[in-house]
Amino acid sequence: MIGADTLKEVVFTRLGKVDPGPGYVHIPEGREAAWFAEMTAEKPFTKYSKGRAIREWRKSASDRNEAFDCRVYAAAALESLKSSGFGLDEEALRIAALVAPGKPDNAAPRKAPMTRSRFMDR
């Protein structure tokens, strides 16, 4: 099981990374201001109950947060794949091998070998 609050914390922290590298959020050019507003609609808040700090995520009722939720869901899906043995590095190598340069994309497929029946040889 993956904790949504933990993943929200990870995603929110990564939004603040300035230098490219592990965990840096790459944002395509041309993103509209609404997307950025959605990514930052929820804020972490600490409340205390019986002397213990409890971290919560809050947003106003009118704010939209679909972009943030989608990013958190994607992070959850990736963590689930990793826990099942999925390796990003291995997958990247596998995909790179599929599109390796030097292999013509328009090569004709090989014909299946023809197997002849021995029915008439009886």
Secondary structure, DSSP 8 states (H G I E B T S, - for coil): ---HHHHHHHHHHHHT--SSSTT-----TT--HHHHHHHTS-EEEEEEETTEEEEEEE--TT---HHHHHHHHHHHHHHHHHHTT--HHHHHHHHHHHT-TTS-TT------------GGG-
